Amino acid sequence: MMTKAEFENALKEFANTLPGHVSTVDGQWSVKGFIDAFRNIYTISSDTKIVSKILEIHLFPRIIAFADEHDFAIVLAEHQNYYPDISFVSKHDEAVRFAVDFKTTYRVPGKPWLCNGFTLGSHGEYFQNRTSKKNIQFPYGSYSGHFCLGIIYDRADGATIDETRSYRIEELHSITSVISNIQFFVAEKWKIAGDKSGSGNTANIGSIQRIEDILSGNGMFAKLGEEWFDDYWMNFGKIIVKGPDGKTKRITSLVDFVKYRRGDPSLIVARNNQP
């Protein structure tokens, strides 16, 4: 039976094999577009949601093979807003489960050491109540580990992509891919978490943005530990304190939270929160 550490190591080894599966020799994404029955190729939109979904589809046969190799069954999220994307369930003991979420993001133009960041799931009902089945495939507490299988890439210059035209199959190799320089990573989600909500949805946990720290799992909670991550995000915005001026405020920063819990703020990897 695989331990969490063994699963993480196997998933990392698997991720190292993926760049060659999705990239051409010059580093472009091997997916150029989609084809119709008349052999016309239409370029893919650079919209991040579209790119992310096609990448998932592109990788899925490999993921199935990985699961079979390690005696796991795959359970996909029943609904679009369910967590996680994939549940790996041991064929020998269904109580052994690992949550894996796909995460894709692009490098910030002009700042290649930064990515645009991503969300790490909700800190709502199922995160706070570890036996809840709301918006989650299995109760959060029933998973042996929570991982991200992530992809960081460069977006093509918009001037080089014409989404209004189509190509013939003979022109396939002349089409510029919408992404390139694809890099994979695997990390436990608490190790790459920040202390701010993800953009666009205040109920989501936000990630750090420094690529070096994402690849090494050196997030804001890395030295504090997973219990601090759980405690902080279970109570995000709920604790109200009174300041020296007599005014009250909600705790929404890790520094304030660690001080409130009488922890050691020096353990916070603070630079991750400052791109």
Secondary structure, 3 states (H helix, E strand, C coil): CCCHHHHHHHHHHHHHCCHHHHECCCCEECCCEEECCCCEEEECCCCHHHHHHHHHHHHHHHHHHHHHHCCEEEEECCCCCCECCEEEEECCCCCCEEEEEEEEEEEECCEEEEECCCEEEECCHHHHCCCCCCCECCCHHHCCEEEEEEEEEEECCHHHCCCCCEEEHHHHHHCCCCEEEEEEEEEEHHHHEEEEECCCCCCEEEECCEHHHHHHCCCCCCCCCHHHHHHHHHCCCCCEEECCCCCEEECCCHHHHHHHCCCCHHHCCHHHHCC
